[in-house]
Amino acid sequence: MVSCAHPSGPCFSIRKREPMAPVAVFQATFLLALLPLSTYQSEVLSEPLSLNVSISSTQQCLHLKWSVHNLTHPELKMAFQIEISRINKSNVIWVENYSTTVQQNQTLHWTWESELPLECATHFVRIRGKEDDAWASQQRIWSSWSSWVEVNAQSLLGQGPPNIFPIDKLVEEGSNVTFCYVSSRKQSKVSCFWEDNPILREQLDTHVSVFTLTNVPFIRIWGSNLFCKDMDITPGTVLFVSKVLEEPKGFSCETRDFRTLNCTWDPGSDTDLPKYRSQRYALFESFSGKKKFCEHKTWCTWQVAQDSQETYNFTLMAENYFRKRSVNLLFNLAHRVHPMTPFNVLFESVSTTNAIMTWKVHSLGNFSTFLCQVELHGEGRAIQQHNASSQVDGQYFFSGLAPATEYAARVRCAAKHFWKWSEWAGQNFSTLQAAPSQAPDVWRSVRSTLGSCNVTLFWKPLSKSQAHGEVLFYSVATENLGRPSSSKVFSIPAPANSTELSLDGCSHQIRVTASNGAGASPESVMVITGDPGNQTAEVKEERIQGTEDGVSMSWKPPPGDVIGYVVDWCDGPWESSCDLQWENLGPNATSTVISSDAFRPGVRYNFRIYGISPERTAYLLERKTGYSQELAPANNPRVDIINLTLHSFTLSWKDYATDSQPGFIQGYRVYLRSKAEQCPPGFTKAVLPDNSVCCKHDIDNPEQKTFVVENLQPESFYEFLVTPHTRAGEGPTHPFSKATTPDQQAPALIRIILPMVFLLLLLTVLCYVKSQWMKETCYPDIPDPYKSSVLSLLKPKENAHLTIMSAHDCIPDKLEVVNKPEGIKAQFPGARKSLAETDRTKHDYIYLLPTEKSSAGPGPGPGICFENLTYNQAAPDAGSCGPVPAPHRAPPGLGGLLTAPGNLLRSLEPSYMNSPGETPAGETTLNYVSQVASPTSGHKESPPTNPLELAPRSEYRMQMAVPPGLASPAPNEKSSLSSMSLLDPGEHCR
């Protein structure tokens, strides 16, 4: 028989069996006892639960509250099922099974966070429950569902402006977040953007658009902008993204005084934002059960318990809005001791090589033993490190120190159970000075002159480790080996590193010492003998090559004993003043690599290798020259063309100095270019750096400084360039010089033209040499009246200066009348007369008185030309005038020299003029020349300064009359006349 106690209760099946009667009776009794309980339970849960739902817009959460009544027990474990729908009740989006222990009349709470903002859609919530006790597992029956509770956040907003939800949302980096754009009008053309990047949206209904951002990154602490463009409005919101809270790293606690624990950690990324600050830390100690909230994000302090707690178990908890993190730390307090910095560091008993360092450590009560570490620093590095065990007071003894050296010593300590060193505590100190321990490194340069030696002595400054203090001066002692008793001592103040010595003879011993405040160094001894110039001339110079490591060289050991070698070098000729450097080598050395920071690329250095004999005498073994680094030549030689022919020309660069180049000249390259672009024999094609093509010929002999370019075309244009090359490369490939071969006919023309040019030059020279002779012969100079011999005949009685008058001093006022004998024909004024003819001429004087009519006439009258027989020369313009006949007859005797003025005036009248051929025989001819003549006929040394304005076509010249009878005895006063006696008493020279 099967019966159901309750429609909703379980059904039980009971069967009767005879052999099993007692058991069946017991089962039936037990089941009957359970029927009332099951019936009561069904009555308790048959009523729906009372549900209350509230909204949290900030957190986008639904908060549920409900209670269960009529419980049979004070506490009862129950299970609840919650359903949440969106938009409509049938669209269930969430089902939650929630179990908890329920007490009588207790209000239960549950919170659900929505991914979609609550303002975007309407939500519905309902709940049901059942008992969840284990003993009643077969009696679990769900209660009825509660009524749907509608949650509409949009109704709370009312008819507000369009907006984006949620507002100012805070999410964790890497989260997904959903937004919705809600507007009261239908959305047709809406575009949404996040940081100016467009977002795909989904239309939830006509008024709501939804869009989701996935895996959002952290952009900035002030949030990122999100907005939508809907026609004429642009609503927006801010999305705040915080970094993910990390688990604290490096959590550690220690004590420095057994009173306080200092705990530190690395929080990782800071999750706080200016608007949202939720990251916080707390310390929880499990043994004491104490908890402390920390004020800082990286460290926290904890007071050590006074009950001598030795072990601590800390939990560091970190939390923010989204997460909680924690780390644990268990330790013994005695093993986490970090001592404080030692103090009162001092130095005692400091000497030249030793010092004692002392210090103190802060006491830690019962923990009074420390392990300390001591370091000694010199020249910027640690040179000693020691460990020392000490109590509160510690010390350490330093030995093996260098004299006059500054050191820095420091100390730090740790507890017996090592955890951490304390900070360093240090102090500086200096050891005392000592005498220099090393002899100066000395070298010399010797020049012998007329039995004496000029020695330049060099020495290198002692290093700090050798000087043992500041060197104050150097002592130089010289001793003549021929006269040991004669020695001299010189003191050179530091920091000088050289001195000049003038020695009488080239056989001396030189000793050099360096001295400081504590004493002198050992002596450096050298012996100078002989003339070093002879040694240099006998040793041949050898070339060497430099490498990256320096200049490598080797030499053969000498046959005799040596105690060492010296290699010196100079960046120029030894005779010039150069920066002399040297290096000392041991007696077994036969090679070395000279490296110096002073080596410069492209500079030739000369090296000498000396052997040092046991007697401290240096003798030259080898000479070498080379470069630390060769360079290509910087300049090309100046090339001259010395032989230019039709088919060749010779290039010469003999003035090019190869020794002053930045490398060893290995040869030359001759470049040739022509329009034909064909290379002569011996040349090859080459491409220059500017991609131009030319011909090239290599000269491998660096001593060859001439080259003949052959097989050229006549009357052709060529360009050439000669550039040297070293191991590093060749010289510049520009500029090219130009040359043009001559024409084939040019030599023949030259053979003709050259003799003609020579002959013409010879004639020019001969003409120049004979020019003076030709001038005197063909064109003699006009005699100077002041130098005439006739002046010796004149013996004026009164004024000597009245005999001869200058042309510029007087106006002409007298005429010379020449009486010619019959039979003599009148000559033109331009004709010359012989001296005999001149002597036979008779002279008369007449007045030449200008008349008002002639002087005031409007135009020029007929010209009159009178010949000046005194000078025996014609008037300048002989062609314009001729003999003018005068109707005047000479009276007999001396008185006939004068002619009445009337006759002269009458001869000047126009009606009185005759033609040249009409001069009657026996008449006197008047020849008159103006004193204002042309410049060529006047006095050369006394040109006229005040020329007179005279009638045109008239020329004037000062007259001097010498009557023939002047050589005879002088006449009486009445008959003796001079040229000045004809003047009126009132007239004078002007």
SVG drawing of the C-alpha trace seen along z (x, -y; Angstrom):
<svg xmlns="http://www.w3.org/2000/svg" viewBox="-2 -166 146 182">
<polyline fill="none" stroke="black" stroke-width="0.4" points="0.0,0.0 1.3,-3.4 0.1,-6.6 1.3,-10.2 1.1,-12.1 1.2,-15.3 0.8,-16.1 4.2,-17.7 5.8,-15.4 7.6,-12.1 5.7,-9.0 6.5,-5.9 5.8,-2.2 4.8,0.3 4.7,4.2 3.7,6.8 5.7,10.0 5.1,12.6 8.6,13.5 9.4,9.8 6.5,8.8 8.5,7.2 10.7,5.2 7.8,4.0 6.0,2.9 9.0,0.8 9.4,-0.9 5.7,-1.8 6.0,-3.3 9.0,-5.5 7.4,-6.7 4.2,-7.7 6.3,-9.7 7.9,-11.7 4.7,-12.6 3.9,-15.5 7.3,-17.0 7.2,-16.9 3.8,-18.4 5.0,-21.3 8.0,-22.0 5.8,-22.3 3.7,-24.7 6.7,-26.9 8.2,-27.3 4.9,-27.3 4.7,-31.1 6.7,-33.2 9.6,-35.2 9.3,-38.9 11.9,-40.6 13.1,-44.2 15.5,-45.6 17.4,-48.9 19.7,-50.5 23.3,-51.8 24.0,-53.9 27.5,-54.7 28.5,-51.0 26.0,-49.9 24.6,-47.3 21.3,-45.8 21.0,-45.3 18.5,-42.5 16.9,-42.1 14.6,-39.4 13.7,-37.4 12.3,-33.9 9.6,-33.5 8.3,-30.6 11.6,-28.8 11.3,-25.6 14.9,-26.0 16.9,-29.0 19.3,-28.4 18.6,-26.7 20.8,-26.3 18.9,-27.3 19.5,-27.7 18.1,-30.5 17.8,-30.8 17.7,-34.3 16.8,-35.1 17.4,-38.5 15.8,-39.4 16.4,-42.4 14.0,-44.4 11.3,-41.7 10.7,-39.0 11.3,-36.2 14.8,-37.4 16.6,-35.9 20.3,-37.0 21.4,-35.8 20.7,-32.9 22.3,-32.8 22.3,-29.9 23.0,-31.4 23.4,-29.3 23.6,-30.6 22.6,-29.9 19.4,-31.7 18.3,-32.7 14.8,-33.5 13.5,-36.8 16.9,-37.6 17.1,-39.9 19.3,-38.5 21.4,-40.6 22.8,-39.9 24.3,-42.3 24.5,-41.9 26.7,-44.1 25.5,-44.6 27.8,-44.8 25.3,-46.9 24.6,-50.2 21.3,-50.0 20.1,-53.2 20.3,-51.5 17.4,-49.0 14.7,-47.8 15.6,-44.8 13.3,-42.3 14.3,-40.2 12.6,-37.3 13.7,-34.7 12.8,-31.4 14.4,-29.2 14.5,-25.8 16.1,-24.1 19.7,-22.9 20.4,-20.8 22.1,-17.5 19.8,-15.4 16.8,-16.6 18.4,-16.0 15.4,-14.0 13.0,-16.7 14.4,-19.6 11.5,-21.4 11.7,-24.8 9.3,-27.4 7.2,-29.3 8.9,-32.2 8.4,-35.6 6.7,-38.2 8.9,-39.9 10.3,-43.1 10.8,-45.7 13.8,-47.9 13.7,-50.8 16.6,-53.3 15.4,-55.3 12.3,-56.3 14.4,-57.8 16.2,-60.0 13.0,-61.5 13.0,-63.5 16.5,-64.7 19.0,-65.6 20.8,-62.8 23.7,-61.3 26.2,-58.4 26.1,-55.9 27.8,-55.0 29.0,-58.5 32.8,-58.7 33.1,-54.9 36.2,-53.5 37.5,-50.2 40.7,-48.2 43.2,-48.1 42.5,-45.2 38.7,-45.2 35.8,-45.2 33.3,-48.0 29.9,-48.7 28.4,-52.1 25.1,-53.2 23.8,-56.4 20.4,-57.3 18.3,-60.1 14.6,-61.0 14.4,-61.2 14.9,-58.6 18.6,-57.9 19.2,-58.0 22.6,-59.5 24.7,-59.0 28.5,-58.6 30.4,-57.8 34.1,-58.2 36.7,-57.2 39.8,-59.5 38.8,-60.5 38.6,-56.9 35.2,-55.9 33.3,-53.1 30.9,-50.6 27.6,-50.8 24.5,-48.5 21.0,-49.9 19.3,-48.5 16.0,-50.3 15.0,-53.5 16.3,-55.6 19.3,-53.5 22.6,-52.7 25.1,-50.3 28.8,-50.0 31.5,-48.0 35.2,-48.7 37.4,-45.6 40.7,-45.3 40.9,-49.0 44.4,-50.3 45.7,-52.9 46.0,-56.2 46.3,-58.9 45.5,-59.5 42.9,-62.1 40.9,-59.6 40.0,-59.2 37.2,-61.0 34.2,-59.3 31.5,-61.2 28.8,-60.9 27.8,-63.3 24.0,-63.4 23.0,-66.2 23.5,-69.4 24.5,-67.9 27.6,-66.2 27.2,-64.5 30.1,-62.7 31.7,-61.1 35.1,-60.2 36.4,-56.7 38.9,-56.2 41.2,-53.3 43.5,-52.3 46.4,-50.0 46.1,-46.5 47.0,-46.2 50.2,-44.1 51.4,-41.9 54.0,-43.6 57.6,-42.6 60.7,-42.6 58.7,-42.6 61.3,-42.8 61.5,-43.9 64.6,-44.8 65.6,-46.6 68.5,-49.0 68.0,-49.4 65.7,-46.5 62.9,-49.0 61.4,-49.5 60.9,-47.3 61.1,-49.0 59.3,-47.1 59.7,-48.0 58.3,-46.7 57.9,-47.5 54.3,-48.3 54.7,-48.0 52.4,-50.1 50.4,-52.8 46.7,-52.2 45.5,-55.5 44.0,-58.2 43.5,-61.8 39.7,-61.2 39.8,-57.7 42.2,-56.9 41.7,-53.4 45.1,-51.7 46.0,-51.1 48.2,-48.7 48.0,-47.1 50.3,-45.0 48.9,-42.1 51.1,-40.1 49.6,-36.7 51.3,-35.8 50.2,-39.0 47.0,-39.4 47.7,-43.1 46.9,-44.9 48.2,-48.3 47.1,-50.4 50.2,-51.9 50.3,-55.6 52.7,-55.0 52.6,-52.8 56.3,-51.7 57.1,-51.3 55.7,-51.0 57.0,-50.8 56.1,-48.3 56.9,-48.7 58.9,-45.7 57.0,-44.0 58.4,-44.6 57.8,-40.9 60.9,-39.9 59.1,-38.4 61.8,-36.9 59.7,-35.5 57.3,-37.6 54.9,-36.5 53.7,-39.4 51.1,-39.6 51.2,-42.6 47.8,-43.2 47.2,-45.5 43.7,-46.4 41.9,-48.8 38.4,-49.0 39.0,-45.9 41.5,-43.5 43.2,-42.4 46.7,-41.1 48.8,-39.8 52.3,-38.4 53.7,-36.8 57.0,-37.1 58.3,-35.0 61.6,-35.9 63.7,-35.9 64.3,-39.4 68.0,-38.7 68.6,-37.8 67.2,-41.0 69.6,-43.5 70.9,-46.4 73.6,-48.2 73.9,-52.0 76.8,-53.7 80.1,-53.6 81.3,-57.0 84.3,-58.7 86.7,-57.4 90.3,-58.5 94.0,-57.8 96.8,-57.3 100.6,-56.8 100.8,-57.8 104.3,-57.3 105.8,-57.1 104.5,-53.5 102.1,-52.7 98.9,-54.0 96.3,-52.9 92.6,-53.4 90.1,-53.5 86.3,-53.7 83.2,-53.2 79.9,-51.3 76.5,-52.0 75.6,-49.5 72.8,-47.0 72.4,-45.8 73.2,-42.1 74.3,-42.0 77.7,-43.6 79.9,-41.6 80.2,-43.0 81.9,-41.9 83.5,-45.0 85.0,-45.5 87.8,-48.0 88.8,-49.3 91.8,-51.5 91.6,-53.5 94.4,-55.2 94.4,-56.9 90.6,-56.4 90.5,-52.6 90.5,-50.1 93.9,-48.8 93.3,-46.9 90.2,-45.2 90.2,-43.5 87.6,-42.0 87.9,-42.6 85.9,-41.4 85.3,-44.2 83.2,-45.2 81.9,-48.7 85.4,-50.1 87.4,-48.8 90.8,-49.5 93.0,-48.2 96.7,-48.6 97.6,-49.5 101.1,-48.7 103.0,-48.8 101.9,-52.3 103.7,-54.6 105.3,-57.7 103.8,-61.2 100.6,-59.6 97.0,-60.6 94.7,-57.7 91.0,-57.3 90.0,-54.6 86.5,-53.6 84.7,-51.0 81.3,-49.4 79.9,-46.8 77.3,-44.0 75.7,-42.0 76.9,-38.6 74.0,-37.0 74.7,-38.7 71.8,-40.5 73.1,-43.8 76.2,-45.9 75.9,-49.4 76.6,-52.5 80.3,-53.3 82.1,-55.7 85.5,-57.0 88.3,-59.5 91.3,-60.7 94.9,-60.7 98.4,-61.2 101.7,-59.4 104.9,-61.3 107.5,-62.2 110.6,-60.1 113.7,-60.6 113.1,-59.8 113.7,-56.1 114.6,-56.3 117.4,-58.1 116.1,-60.5 115.9,-59.2 118.5,-61.4 119.5,-61.9 121.5,-64.4 122.1,-66.2 125.7,-67.1 127.1,-69.6 130.8,-70.2 132.3,-73.6 136.0,-74.5 137.2,-72.2 134.2,-72.7 130.9,-70.8 127.4,-72.3 125.3,-69.8 121.6,-70.0 120.7,-67.8 117.1,-66.4 115.4,-64.4 112.0,-63.0 110.0,-64.0 109.8,-61.3 106.5,-59.6 104.5,-60.1 105.5,-56.6 109.2,-57.4 109.4,-61.0 107.9,-60.2 107.0,-63.8 107.2,-67.1 110.6,-67.4 112.0,-70.8 115.2,-71.0 117.6,-68.9 121.4,-68.8 123.6,-68.5 127.4,-67.9 129.9,-67.9 133.5,-66.6 136.2,-66.9 137.7,-63.4 141.0,-64.9 141.1,-67.0 139.1,-65.1 139.7,-67.8 137.7,-70.4 134.0,-69.7 131.0,-72.0 127.6,-71.6 124.4,-73.3 121.0,-73.5 118.0,-73.7 114.6,-74.5 111.7,-72.2 109.7,-71.8 112.4,-72.4 113.3,-69.3 116.3,-70.4 119.4,-72.6 122.2,-73.9 125.8,-73.1 128.9,-74.5 131.8,-72.2 135.5,-72.8 136.1,-69.7 134.0,-66.7 135.2,-64.3 133.0,-64.8 131.1,-62.8 127.6,-64.2 125.6,-63.2 122.0,-64.2 119.9,-63.8 116.4,-64.9 115.7,-66.2 112.6,-66.8 112.0,-67.8 113.2,-64.4 116.4,-63.9 118.0,-63.3 117.5,-60.5 120.2,-58.1 122.5,-59.5 122.0,-59.1 125.5,-59.0 126.5,-59.4 129.8,-60.0 130.3,-62.2 133.4,-61.5 134.3,-62.3 132.4,-64.2 128.9,-62.8 128.7,-64.4 131.3,-62.0 129.3,-59.0 126.1,-60.3 127.8,-60.7 129.2,-57.2 125.9,-55.4 123.6,-54.9 119.9,-55.8 117.3,-53.1 113.6,-53.4 111.0,-51.8 107.2,-51.5 104.7,-52.3 101.9,-50.0 98.7,-50.4 100.7,-49.6 103.5,-52.1 106.8,-52.2 108.5,-48.9 112.3,-48.6 115.1,-46.2 118.9,-46.3 122.0,-44.1 123.7,-43.9 127.2,-45.4 130.2,-43.1 131.1,-44.7 129.4,-44.6 126.4,-46.9 124.4,-47.6 121.5,-48.9 120.2,-50.7 118.6,-54.1 116.3,-54.9 115.7,-58.6 113.6,-60.2 112.7,-63.7 110.0,-65.1 112.5,-66.9 116.1,-67.2 118.5,-66.7 120.2,-70.0 116.9,-71.9 115.2,-72.4 112.7,-69.6 110.8,-67.8 113.4,-65.2 112.1,-62.0 113.8,-58.8 113.3,-55.4 115.7,-53.2 115.8,-49.5 117.6,-46.6 120.8,-45.0 119.1,-42.0 116.7,-44.0 117.3,-43.9 113.9,-45.2 111.1,-47.4 107.9,-49.1 107.9,-52.8 104.4,-54.1 103.7,-57.6 100.6,-59.8 102.7,-62.6 103.0,-60.7 101.1,-62.5 100.0,-61.0 101.9,-62.3 105.0,-63.4 108.4,-61.9 110.3,-60.9 114.0,-60.3 115.2,-57.6 118.7,-56.8 119.7,-53.7 122.6,-54.0 124.4,-51.3 125.4,-52.1 128.8,-50.7 129.8,-49.7 131.6,-53.0 128.3,-54.8 129.4,-56.0 126.7,-56.1 127.7,-55.3 125.5,-55.3 124.5,-52.0 121.8,-52.6 119.7,-55.4 116.2,-55.0 113.4,-57.2 109.7,-56.6 106.2,-57.5 103.8,-56.3 101.1,-56.6 101.7,-57.6 99.3,-59.9 98.7,-60.7 100.5,-63.7 98.6,-66.9 100.2,-68.9 101.5,-68.0 104.9,-69.2 105.2,-72.3 105.9,-71.0 107.8,-72.9 107.9,-72.1 111.5,-72.4 111.5,-71.1 108.4,-71.5 108.6,-70.0 106.2,-69.0 105.8,-65.4 106.9,-65.6 107.5,-67.7 109.6,-67.1 108.1,-67.5 110.4,-68.5 109.8,-68.8 113.3,-68.8 112.4,-71.3 110.0,-68.9 111.2,-68.0 110.4,-64.4 111.6,-64.5 109.0,-67.0 106.0,-64.9 103.5,-63.1 104.9,-59.7 107.6,-58.0 107.3,-58.9 107.2,-55.6 106.8,-57.0 104.8,-59.4 101.9,-59.1 101.7,-61.2 98.1,-61.8 97.5,-63.0 94.3,-64.2 93.7,-65.2 90.7,-65.7 91.7,-62.6 91.2,-60.5 93.9,-58.1 96.8,-57.2 100.4,-57.4 102.6,-54.3 103.4,-53.6 100.2,-55.1 97.0,-53.2 93.4,-54.3 92.4,-55.5 89.3,-56.9 89.7,-59.8 87.6,-60.3 85.5,-62.8 84.7,-60.0 86.7,-61.7 88.8,-59.4 92.5,-60.1 95.8,-58.3 98.1,-57.3 101.8,-56.4 103.5,-55.2 107.0,-56.1 108.3,-53.7 111.6,-55.5 111.0,-58.2 114.3,-59.8 113.2,-60.4 111.9,-63.9 111.8,-64.3 109.6,-62.6 109.4,-62.9 105.9,-62.6 106.4,-61.4 104.4,-60.4 102.2,-63.5 100.4,-65.2 101.6,-68.6 99.5,-71.7 97.4,-69.7 96.2,-70.7 97.1,-68.5 96.5,-68.6 98.8,-66.9 99.2,-66.3 102.1,-64.8 101.1,-63.5 103.2,-61.6 102.0,-58.6 102.8,-57.0 101.7,-53.8 98.6,-55.6 97.6,-56.9 98.3,-59.4 98.1,-63.2 95.3,-65.4 94.1,-64.7 93.6,-68.4 94.3,-70.9 95.7,-69.9 98.3,-72.0 98.0,-72.8 100.4,-72.5 100.0,-72.9 102.5,-71.4 103.8,-73.8 102.8,-74.0 105.0,-72.3 105.8,-75.6 106.6,-77.4 110.3,-76.4 110.9,-77.7 109.2,-81.0 111.3,-81.4 114.5,-80.8 113.6,-83.7 112.1,-86.1 114.8,-85.8 117.7,-87.2 115.5,-90.0 114.6,-91.0 118.3,-90.8 119.3,-93.1 116.5,-95.6 117.6,-95.7 121.3,-96.3 120.3,-99.2 118.2,-100.7 121.2,-100.5 123.5,-102.0 121.1,-104.9 120.7,-105.6 124.5,-105.7 125.1,-108.0 122.0,-110.2 124.0,-113.0 126.6,-113.1 123.9,-113.3 122.2,-116.1 125.3,-118.1 126.2,-117.4 122.7,-118.0 121.0,-120.2 123.4,-122.3 122.1,-124.3 121.5,-128.1 124.3,-130.1 123.7,-131.7 124.2,-135.5 125.4,-135.6 128.2,-133.3 129.1,-135.0 132.8,-136.1 131.6,-139.4 130.9,-140.5 134.6,-140.8 134.8,-143.5 132.2,-145.6 133.5,-148.0 130.7,-150.1 131.7,-153.1 128.8,-153.6 126.4,-150.7 127.5,-147.3 124.0,-145.9 122.8,-148.4 124.9,-146.6 122.6,-143.6 118.9,-143.7 116.6,-140.7 113.7,-140.4 111.1,-140.5 112.5,-143.7 112.1,-146.3 109.8,-147.3 111.7,-147.4 112.3,-150.9 115.4,-150.8 116.3,-149.3 119.5,-147.9 120.3,-149.4 122.5,-147.2 124.4,-148.9 125.1,-146.4 127.6,-147.2 126.5,-147.3 126.7,-144.1 125.4,-142.1 122.0,-140.7 119.4,-140.9 118.8,-137.5 115.7,-136.2 115.6,-136.5 115.7,-132.7 119.1,-132.4 122.3,-132.1 125.2,-134.4 128.8,-133.6 130.9,-135.2 133.0,-137.1 129.9,-138.6 128.6,-139.6 131.8,-141.4 131.5,-143.4 128.1,-144.6 127.7,-148.1 125.3,-148.9 123.3,-152.0 120.9,-152.8 117.5,-154.5 114.6,-155.3 111.5,-153.2 108.8,-155.5 105.3,-154.2 102.7,-156.6 99.2,-157.0 97.9,-156.0 99.8,-152.8 99.2,-151.8 95.6,-152.6 94.7,-151.1 91.8,-148.8 93.5,-146.0 97.0,-144.7 99.2,-146.5 101.7,-145.0 104.3,-142.9 107.9,-144.0 110.7,-141.5 114.2,-142.7 117.0,-140.3 119.1,-140.2 122.6,-140.1 124.1,-140.0 122.9,-136.5 123.2,-135.5 119.8,-133.9 116.6,-134.6 113.3,-135.5 111.1,-132.6 108.5,-133.1 110.8,-133.7 108.1,-132.7 105.7,-135.4 108.1,-138.3 110.9,-139.5 113.5,-142.2 111.9,-145.6 113.8,-148.3 114.6,-151.4 115.3,-154.7 118.0,-155.5 121.6,-156.1 124.4,-155.8 126.2,-159.0 129.9,-158.7 131.9,-158.2 130.8,-157.1 128.1,-159.6 126.5,-157.8 125.4,-155.0 122.5,-157.1 119.6,-157.8 117.1,-160.5 113.9,-159.3 112.0,-160.7 113.6,-158.3 112.7,-155.4 109.1,-156.5 108.8,-157.1 110.0,-153.6 107.3,-152.2 104.6,-153.8 102.6,-151.6 103.5,-153.6 107.2,-153.1 107.2,-149.3 108.9,-147.6 109.0,-144.1 111.9,-141.9 113.4,-142.1 113.2,-145.9 115.9,-146.7 118.3,-149.1 121.9,-148.6 123.7,-150.5 120.6,-151.1 120.4,-150.1 118.2,-147.1 116.3,-147.2 116.0,-143.9 114.1,-143.9 113.2,-141.0 110.9,-141.4 112.2,-140.8 109.1,-138.7 110.0,-135.8 108.9,-132.3 110.0,-130.2 112.6,-128.4 114.4,-131.6 114.5,-133.4 116.7,-133.1 116.4,-129.6 117.0,-130.2 114.9,-133.4 111.5,-132.9 109.3,-136.0 107.2,-136.5 105.2,-139.6 104.6,-139.2 103.6,-142.4 100.5,-142.8 102.0,-143.7 100.6,-144.1 99.9,-140.9 102.4,-139.5 105.2,-141.3 108.0,-139.8 110.5,-141.6 113.8,-140.7 116.3,-142.7 118.9,-144.2 122.6,-144.7 124.6,-146.8 128.3,-146.2 129.7,-148.7 132.6,-147.6 134.6,-150.4 134.1,-149.4 137.4,-147.5 139.2,-150.6 140.3,-153.2 137.3,-154.7 136.0,-157.9 135.4,-161.0 132.4,-161.5 130.4,-163.3 130.9,-160.5 130.7,-157.6 127.2,-156.2 125.6,-153.2 122.3,-151.6 120.9,-153.4 121.9,-156.9 119.1,-156.7 116.5,-156.7 114.6,-159.7 115.6,-161.1 112.3,-160.1 112.2,-156.5 113.6,-153.5 113.2,-149.8 110.0,-148.6"/>
</svg>
